[in-house]
Amino acid sequence: MTRIKVAVALFVISLLSSIASFIIFELSIVAMAVIGLTVIVPWLVLITFIYLKDAQQQDHLSYFVSNITSDQGIDFTFRFDENDNKLPEACHILNASLTMVEHMLGEIYASSARLLPMADALRDTYA
């Protein structure tokens, strides 16, 4: 959303500078229209592109959050479909991160699971 705000702010600045140049240089109506269109059209295309990209990324993020959370907790087994050609690079990075987290949690569980019998024996001894 910040990128859109920056683009809109730059658009307004360039539009105001164009209007100021119209006043200062006393250009004709046709020249104002041509300069105005050369300023406005590229900015509108850029702002639309940024807005659509942000909306697409927001869709992927919402899909990720809705699939990773459940009533039982966090599901670290969720992965984006890597065969999708339109999948952003950030989703591939999330997949790799989730794989790493799932592996680390498995290692921690395996390491701590062997300590449970010892903890039970100590509890029984000193209780």
MDTraj code that builds the backbone (N, CA, C; nanometers):
import mdtraj as md
import numpy as np

residues = "MET THR ARG ILE LYS VAL ALA VAL ALA LEU PHE VAL ILE SER LEU LEU SER SER ILE ALA SER PHE ILE ILE PHE GLU LEU SER ILE VAL ALA MET ALA VAL ILE GLY LEU THR VAL ILE VAL PRO TRP LEU VAL LEU ILE THR PHE ILE TYR LEU LYS ASP ALA GLN GLN GLN ASP HIS LEU SER TYR PHE VAL SER ASN ILE THR SER ASP GLN GLY ILE ASP PHE THR PHE ARG PHE ASP GLU ASN ASP ASN LYS LEU PRO GLU ALA CYS HIS ILE LEU ASN ALA SER LEU THR MET VAL GLU HIS MET LEU GLY GLU ILE TYR ALA SER SER ALA ARG LEU LEU PRO MET ALA ASP ALA LEU ARG ASP THR TYR ALA".split()
xyz = np.array([
    [0.0818, -0.1185, 0.0000],
    [0.0000, 0.0000, 0.0000],
    [0.0866, 0.1254, 0.0000],
    [0.2038, 0.1188, 0.0590],
    [0.2926, 0.2343, 0.0635],
    [0.3386, 0.2725, -0.0764],
    [0.3626, 0.1724, -0.1618],
    [0.4060, 0.2025, -0.2982],
    [0.3004, 0.2809, -0.3739],
    [0.1742, 0.2487, -0.3496],
    [0.0653, 0.3214, -0.4160],
    [0.0626, 0.4657, -0.3676],
    [0.0795, 0.4863, -0.2377],
    [0.0794, 0.6222, -0.1832],
    [0.1944, 0.7043, -0.2408],
    [0.3108, 0.6440, -0.2527],
    [0.4262, 0.7144, -0.3105],
    [0.3992, 0.7475, -0.4568],
    [0.3451, 0.6534, -0.5316],
    [0.3160, 0.6775, -0.6729],
    [0.2125, 0.7888, -0.6894],
    [0.1090, 0.7882, -0.6058],
    [0.0068, 0.8928, -0.6140],
    [0.0669, 1.0282, -0.5775],
    [0.1527, 1.0313, -0.4754],
    [0.2161, 1.1574, -0.4358],
    [0.3035, 1.2113, -0.5486],
    [0.3817, 1.1252, -0.6126],
    [0.4651, 1.1688, -0.7252],
    [0.3800, 1.2139, -0.8432],
    [0.2681, 1.1461, -0.8645],
    [0.1761, 1.1863, -0.9706],
    [0.1215, 1.3267, -0.9453],
    [0.0793, 1.3515, -0.8228],
    [0.0253, 1.4843, -0.7887],
    [0.1324, 1.5914, -0.8060],
    [0.2550, 1.5623, -0.7631],
    [0.3641, 1.6591, -0.7784],
    [0.3905, 1.6878, -0.9256],
    [0.3962, 1.5843, -1.0078],
    [0.4216, 1.6072, -1.1510],
    [0.3050, 1.6794, -1.2163],
    [0.1830, 1.6508, -1.1732],
    [0.0672, 1.7199, -1.2279],
    [0.0695, 1.8680, -1.1894],
    [0.1001, 1.8961, -1.0643],
    [0.1084, 2.0355, -1.0199],
    [0.2219, 2.1105, -1.0907],
    [0.3337, 2.0422, -1.1129],
    [0.4435, 2.1087, -1.1851],
    [0.4053, 2.1347, -1.3302],
    [0.3277, 2.0459, -1.3909],
    [0.2803, 2.0695, -1.5274],
    [0.1862, 2.1899, -1.5311],
    [0.0966, 2.1977, -1.4353],
    [0.0041, 2.3111, -1.4292],
    [0.0817, 2.4408, -1.4089],
    [0.1831, 2.4368, -1.3231],
    [0.2639, 2.5567, -1.3011],
    [0.3370, 2.5972, -1.4291],
    [0.3868, 2.4985, -1.5039],
    [0.4551, 2.5321, -1.6287],
    [0.3577, 2.5883, -1.7315],
    [0.2323, 2.5425, -1.7303],
    [0.1313, 2.5994, -1.8196],
    [0.1115, 2.7477, -1.7899],
    [0.1062, 2.7800, -1.6623],
    [0.0821, 2.9185, -1.6213],
    [0.2038, 3.0048, -1.6508],
    [0.3223, 2.9550, -1.6184],
    [0.4446, 3.0343, -1.6344],
    [0.4761, 3.0598, -1.7810],
    [0.4678, 2.9559, -1.8637],
    [0.5087, 2.9692, -2.0032],
    [0.3944, 3.0066, -2.0973],
    [0.2741, 3.0225, -2.0444],
    [0.1561, 3.0619, -2.1220],
    [0.1416, 2.9791, -2.2488],
    [0.1305, 2.8488, -2.2301],
    [0.1187, 2.7575, -2.3436],
    [-0.0233, 2.7578, -2.3990],
    [-0.0367, 2.7126, -2.5233],
    [-0.1692, 2.7035, -2.5850],
    [-0.2456, 2.5857, -2.5257],
    [-0.3743, 2.5819, -2.5549],
    [-0.4606, 2.4746, -2.5038],
    [-0.4148, 2.3395, -2.5576],
    [-0.3766, 2.3322, -2.6839],
    [-0.3317, 2.2058, -2.7447],
    [-0.2028, 2.1589, -2.6777],
    [-0.1103, 2.2505, -2.6540],
    [0.0150, 2.2133, -2.5880],
    [-0.0122, 2.1660, -2.4458],
    [-0.1042, 2.2307, -2.3777],
    [-0.1406, 2.1868, -2.2420],
    [-0.2000, 2.0465, -2.2441],
    [-0.2863, 2.0212, -2.3417],
    [-0.3493, 1.8889, -2.3517],
    [-0.2451, 1.7810, -2.3797],
    [-0.1535, 1.8075, -2.4707],
    [-0.0503, 1.7089, -2.5056],
    [0.0410, 1.6821, -2.3868],
    [0.0884, 1.7882, -2.3233],
    [0.1765, 1.7698, -2.2068],
    [0.1002, 1.7031, -2.0923],
    [-0.0240, 1.7451, -2.0737],
    [-0.1057, 1.6834, -1.9681],
    [-0.1236, 1.5346, -1.9893],
    [-0.1522, 1.4947, -2.1145],
    [-0.1701, 1.3521, -2.1433],
    [-0.0399, 1.2746, -2.1300],
    [0.0716, 1.3365, -2.1688],
    [0.1993, 1.2653, -2.1553],
    [0.2397, 1.2502, -2.0095],
    [0.1848, 1.3330, -1.9230],
    [0.2124, 1.3196, -1.7795],
    [0.1117, 1.2252, -1.7144],
    [-0.0149, 1.2420, -1.7463],
    [-0.1211, 1.1682, -1.6764],
    [-0.1263, 1.0212, -1.7153],
    [-0.1216, 0.9902, -1.8430],
    [-0.1397, 0.8515, -1.8879],
    [-0.0329, 0.7574, -1.8324],
    [0.0973, 0.7881, -1.8414],
    [0.1952, 0.6948, -1.7840],
    [0.1792, 0.6763, -1.6329],
    [0.1458, 0.7854, -1.5641],
    [0.1270, 0.7729, -1.4198],
    [0.0069, 0.6854, -1.3862],
    [-0.1016, 0.7020, -1.4592],
    [-0.2197, 0.6189, -1.4335],
    [-0.1915, 0.4718, -1.4627],
    [-0.1144, 0.4452, -1.5677],
    [-0.0762, 0.3072, -1.5985],
    [0.0095, 0.2506, -1.4855],
    [0.1059, 0.3286, -1.4377],
    [0.1929, 0.2840, -1.3290],
    [0.1137, 0.2579, -1.2005],
    [0.0257, 0.3491, -1.1650],
    [-0.0536, 0.3331, -1.0429],
    [-0.1447, 0.2107, -1.0538],
    [-0.2047, 0.1895, -1.1700],
    [-0.2899, 0.0714, -1.1903],
    [-0.2081, -0.0565, -1.1793],
    [-0.0906, -0.0592, -1.2398],
    [-0.0040, -0.1771, -1.2325],
    [0.0343, -0.2078, -1.0881],
    [0.0739, -0.1052, -1.0136],
    [0.1131, -0.1251, -0.8738],
    [-0.0056, -0.1738, -0.7919],
    [-0.1222, -0.1166, -0.8146],
    [-0.2418, -0.1567, -0.7401],
    [-0.2763, -0.3024, -0.7683],
    [-0.2714, -0.3427, -0.8947],
    [-0.3045, -0.4811, -0.9284],
    [-0.2024, -0.5789, -0.8717],
    [-0.0734, -0.5411, -0.8742],
    [0.0307, -0.6278, -0.8163],
    [0.0094, -0.6442, -0.6661],
    [-0.0202, -0.5322, -0.5974],
    [-0.0439, -0.5397, -0.4534],
    [-0.1670, -0.6241, -0.4218],
    [-0.2717, -0.6111, -0.5019],
    [-0.3922, -0.6909, -0.4802],
    [-0.3638, -0.8392, -0.4999],
    [-0.2824, -0.8719, -0.6016],
    [-0.2469, -1.0118, -0.6258],
    [-0.1652, -1.0684, -0.5097],
    [-0.0687, -0.9902, -0.4596],
    [0.0112, -1.0366, -0.3472],
    [-0.0750, -1.0521, -0.2226],
    [-0.1712, -0.9624, -0.2039],
    [-0.2613, -0.9716, -0.0897],
    [-0.3464, -1.0982, -0.0989],
    [-0.3879, -1.1361, -0.2214],
    [-0.4636, -1.2598, -0.2402],
    [-0.3809, -1.3811, -0.1998],
    [-0.2538, -1.3852, -0.2401],
    [-0.1667, -1.4973, -0.2028],
    [-0.1460, -1.5009, -0.0511],
    [-0.1301, -1.3852, 0.0097],
    [-0.1099, -1.3796, 0.1542],
    [-0.2345, -1.4261, 0.2285],
    [-0.3516, -1.3836, 0.1847],
    [-0.4767, -1.4272, 0.2480],
    [-0.4951, -1.5781, 0.2338],
    [-0.4639, -1.6309, 0.1155],
    [-0.4730, -1.7746, 0.0924],
    [-0.3770, -1.8502, 0.1840],
    [-0.2564, -1.7977, 0.1987],
    [-0.1569, -1.8596, 0.2860],
    [-0.2042, -1.8621, 0.4311],
    [-0.2519, -1.7486, 0.4799],
    [-0.2941, -1.7395, 0.6200],
    [-0.4141, -1.8288, 0.6463],
    [-0.5095, -1.8317, 0.5530],
    [-0.6290, -1.9143, 0.5744],
    [-0.5953, -2.0637, 0.5736],
    [-0.4929, -2.1042, 0.5002],
    [-0.4581, -2.2462, 0.4942],
    [-0.3607, -2.2907, 0.6019],
    [-0.2829, -2.2007, 0.6543],
    [-0.1834, -2.2413, 0.7535],
    [-0.2424, -2.2449, 0.8948],
    [-0.3491, -2.1689, 0.9180],
    [-0.4088, -2.1660, 1.0519],
    [-0.5287, -2.2591, 1.0574],
    [-0.5448, -2.3214, 1.1731],
    [-0.6588, -2.4096, 1.1954],
    [-0.6959, -2.4033, 1.3428],
    [-0.8010, -2.4766, 1.3801],
    [-0.8442, -2.4776, 1.5198],
    [-0.7428, -2.5480, 1.6095],
    [-0.6660, -2.6410, 1.5523],
    [-0.5671, -2.7147, 1.6304],
    [-0.4349, -2.6400, 1.6426],
    [-0.4155, -2.5327, 1.5706],
    [-0.2893, -2.4577, 1.5762],
    [-0.2426, -2.4224, 1.4363],
    [-0.1129, -2.4259, 1.4176],
    [-0.0533, -2.3902, 1.2893],
    [-0.0176, -2.5172, 1.2130],
    [-0.0565, -2.5217, 1.0871],
    [-0.0288, -2.6368, 1.0013],
    [0.0950, -2.6068, 0.9179],
    [0.2090, -2.6611, 0.9596],
    [0.3347, -2.6356, 0.8886],
    [0.3503, -2.7230, 0.7652],
    [0.2545, -2.8107, 0.7384],
    [0.2642, -2.8972, 0.6209],
    [0.2069, -2.8314, 0.4957],
    [0.1435, -2.7149, 0.5093],
    [0.0875, -2.6461, 0.3928],
    [0.1993, -2.5986, 0.3010],
    [0.1786, -2.6150, 0.1700],
    [0.2722, -2.5638, 0.0704],
    [0.1917, -2.5063, -0.0467],
    [0.2452, -2.4019, -0.1084],
    [0.1876, -2.3515, -0.2320],
    [0.2191, -2.4502, -0.3437],
    [0.1349, -2.4512, -0.4471],
    [0.1574, -2.5375, -0.5627],
    [0.2733, -2.4811, -0.6444],
    [0.3863, -2.5487, -0.6429],
    [0.5062, -2.4988, -0.7108],
    [0.4984, -2.5164, -0.8626],
    [0.3989, -2.5897, -0.9107],
    [0.3834, -2.6074, -1.0553],
    [0.3095, -2.4907, -1.1201],
    [0.2551, -2.4007, -1.0372],
    [0.1835, -2.2837, -1.0879],
    [0.2847, -2.1829, -1.1433],
    [0.2740, -2.1515, -1.2717],
    [0.3691, -2.0592, -1.3351],
    [0.3531, -1.9161, -1.2863],
    [0.2346, -1.8808, -1.2401],
    [0.2080, -1.7437, -1.1969],
    [0.2397, -1.7219, -1.0492],
    [0.2914, -1.8230, -0.9841],
    [0.3219, -1.8128, -0.8412],
    [0.4411, -1.7198, -0.8199],
    [0.4239, -1.6161, -0.7350],
    [0.5353, -1.5229, -0.7122],
    [0.6524, -1.5904, -0.6415],
    [0.7680, -1.5294, -0.6531],
    [0.8903, -1.5825, -0.5904],
    [0.8761, -1.5884, -0.4390],
    [0.8009, -1.4952, -0.3811],
    [0.7815, -1.4931, -0.2357],
    [0.7122, -1.6204, -0.1878],
    [0.6231, -1.6757, -0.2686],
    [0.5545, -1.8001, -0.2301],
    [0.6515, -1.9182, -0.2309],
    [0.7441, -1.9194, -0.3262],
    [0.8467, -2.0241, -0.3276],
    [0.9360, -2.0121, -0.2036],
    [0.9663, -1.8895, -0.1655],
    [1.0483, -1.8670, -0.0456],
    [0.9728, -1.9115, 0.0789],
    [0.8425, -1.8832, 0.0842],
    [0.7614, -1.9301, 0.1975],
    [0.7599, -2.0825, 0.2042],
    [0.7483, -2.1475, 0.0887],
    [0.7524, -2.2939, 0.0865],
    [0.8836, -2.3463, 0.1447],
    [0.9945, -2.2867, 0.1039],
    [1.1246, -2.3301, 0.1556],
    [1.1348, -2.3046, 0.3053],
    [1.0840, -2.1914, 0.3503],
    [1.0877, -2.1597, 0.4934],
    [1.0017, -2.2567, 0.5737],
    [0.8841, -2.2878, 0.5220],
    [0.7974, -2.3834, 0.5922],
    [0.8607, -2.5216, 0.5980],
    [0.9295, -2.5611, 0.4927],
    [0.9989, -2.6899, 0.4932],
    [1.1074, -2.6909, 0.6005],
    [1.1820, -2.5812, 0.6094],
    [1.2880, -2.5705, 0.7098],
    [1.2296, -2.5722, 0.8514],
    [1.1225, -2.4973, 0.8728],
    [1.0598, -2.4924, 1.0061],
    [1.0057, -2.6291, 1.0437],
    [0.9401, -2.6968, 0.9488],
    [0.8858, -2.8298, 0.9769],
    [0.9985, -2.9275, 1.0125],
    [1.1089, -2.9201, 0.9417],
    [1.2238, -3.0068, 0.9710],
    [1.2815, -2.9757, 1.1098],
    [1.2968, -2.8467, 1.1413],
    [1.3526, -2.8087, 1.2718],
    [1.2622, -2.8526, 1.3872],
    [1.1324, -2.8350, 1.3698],
    [1.0399, -2.8791, 1.4752],
    [1.0450, -3.0303, 1.4933],
    [1.0599, -3.1030, 1.3828],
    [1.0737, -3.2485, 1.3926],
    [1.2001, -3.2875, 1.4677],
    [1.3102, -3.2176, 1.4416],
    [1.4362, -3.2451, 1.5116],
    [1.4250, -3.2114, 1.6607],
    [1.3625, -3.1006, 1.6907],
    [1.3439, -3.0620, 1.8321],
    [1.2573, -3.1642, 1.9032],
    [1.1508, -3.2088, 1.8368],
    [1.0642, -3.3094, 1.8974],
    [1.1405, -3.4402, 1.9202],
    [1.2198, -3.4811, 1.8216],
    [1.2962, -3.6054, 1.8356],
    [1.3976, -3.5942, 1.9491],
    [1.4595, -3.4784, 1.9635],
    [1.5578, -3.4602, 2.0707],
    [1.4922, -3.4565, 2.2076],
    [1.3789, -3.3895, 2.2155],
    [1.3150, -3.3757, 2.3469],
    [1.2353, -3.4995, 2.3863],
    [1.1909, -3.5793, 2.2893],
    [1.1113, -3.6983, 2.3201],
    [1.1915, -3.7995, 2.4018],
    [1.3204, -3.8076, 2.3796],
    [1.4021, -3.9026, 2.4559],
    [1.4220, -3.8575, 2.6005],
    [1.3969, -3.7292, 2.6280],
    [1.4128, -3.6783, 2.7641],
    [1.2902, -3.7046, 2.8516],
    [1.1765, -3.7349, 2.7921],
    [1.0547, -3.7573, 2.8701],
    [1.0671, -3.8742, 2.9690],
    [1.1196, -3.9906, 2.9289],
    [1.1338, -4.0985, 3.0278],
    [1.2259, -4.0593, 3.1444],
    [1.3319, -3.9844, 3.1132],
    [1.4217, -3.9415, 3.2210],
    [1.3514, -3.8436, 3.3139],
    [1.2721, -3.7536, 3.2578],
    [1.1987, -3.6578, 3.3409],
    [1.0971, -3.7294, 3.4271],
    [1.0299, -3.8287, 3.3731],
    [0.9352, -3.9059, 3.4537],
    [1.0051, -3.9802, 3.5656],
    [1.1227, -4.0375, 3.5381],
    [1.1974, -4.1098, 3.6415],
    [1.2433, -4.0135, 3.7511],
    [1.2917, -3.8966, 3.7149],
    [1.3333, -3.7979, 3.8154],
    [1.2152, -3.7507, 3.8978],
    [1.1017, -3.7299, 3.8333],
    [0.9837, -3.6859, 3.9058],
    [0.9411, -3.7935, 4.0073],
    [0.9425, -3.9193, 3.9637],
    [0.9030, -4.0279, 4.0519],
    [1.0025, -4.0446, 4.1667],
    [1.1308, -4.0225, 4.1400],
    [1.2337, -4.0385, 4.2415],
    [1.2226, -3.9332, 4.3488],
    [1.2045, -3.8089, 4.3088],
    [1.2058, -3.6974, 4.4054],
    [1.0669, -3.6590, 4.4552],
    [0.9624, -3.7233, 4.4063],
    [0.8265, -3.6871, 4.4497],
    [0.7838, -3.7597, 4.5738],
])
top = md.Topology()
chain = top.add_chain()
for i, resn in enumerate(residues, 1):
    res = top.add_residue(resn, chain, resSeq=i)
    for name in ("N", "CA", "C"):
        top.add_atom(name, md.element.get_by_symbol(name[0]), res)
traj = md.Trajectory(xyz[None], top)
